[in-house]
Amino acid sequence: MAPKKVLLKVIILGDSGVGKTSLMNRYVNQKFSNQYKATIGADFLTKEIQVDERLVTMQIWDTAGQERFQSLGVAFYRGADSCVLVFDVNVAKTFENLDSWREEFLLQAGPRDPEAFPFVVLGNKVDLDARIVSQKRALSWCQSKNNIPFFETSAKDNINIEQAFEVIARNALAQERVEDIYLPDTVDLSDQKDKQSAQNCAAC
């Protein structure tokens, strides 16, 4: 029996420069670049994975961390099945801003059950030697927010990336609304287009 197909929309949020794009590229493309380029608006990549009996297509949205793009949030957050909050363990402010990112997401996305919504927190750039935010402090924050799973990651050294995204997928799948998101069998639109253009030509 073919596995059931599921589409999961995952949003990555956090301050500019914490490594959101690098994390997504490392997970989806197994690549890392040292060149920093700020994300404009939002971008997404997809990756297919198998979780137990389900074939999961993860649609991962990488959003801009700059204030001026936050008004775009509502369009991107709607329909999200999971939200990844990212901070840089070497920059305290990026950790302190997690509260506002989380609140903003819940406000804009309006999930049915905000308390149970599956967040995951990533403390990124552990490969650098300038840590300011301790693991204990980050864990304490996550526990105070309904025990959000927490991973320390490095997109550069590929630390905990696969593990984190597996938990992201599993926790999203555990939500009841997964029943609503099975993908229908795909329809070949090229066929339809050919028929349409044939009809148009017949009419000319």
Stockholm file with secondary structure:
# STOCKHOLM 1.0

chainA/1-204         MAPKKVLLKVIILGDSGVGKTSLMNRYVNQKFSNQYKATIGADFLTKEIQVDERLVTMQIWDTAGQERFQSLGVAFYRGADSCVLVFDVNVAKTFENLDSWREEFLLQAGPRDPEAFPFVVLGNKVDLDARIVSQKRALSWCQSKNNIPFFETSAKDNINIEQAFEVIARNALAQERVEDIYLPDTVDLSDQKDKQSAQNCAAC
#=GR chainA/1-204 SS CCCEEEEEEEEEECCTTSSHHHHHHHHHHCCCCSCCCCCCSEEEEEEEEEETTEEEEEEEEEECCSGGGGGGHHHHHTTCSEEEEEEETTCHHHHHTHHHHHHHHHHHHCCSCGGGCCEEEEEECTTSSCCCSCHHHHHHHHHHTTCCCEEECBTTTTBSHHHHHHHHHHHHHTSGGGGGGBCCCCCCHHHHHHHHHHHHHHHC
#=GC SS_cons         CCCEEEEEEEEEECCTTSSHHHHHHHHHHCCCCSCCCCCCSEEEEEEEEEETTEEEEEEEEEECCSGGGGGGHHHHHTTCSEEEEEEETTCHHHHHTHHHHHHHHHHHHCCSCGGGCCEEEEEECTTSSCCCSCHHHHHHHHHHTTCCCEEECBTTTTBSHHHHHHHHHHHHHTSGGGGGGBCCCCCCHHHHHHHHHHHHHHHC
//
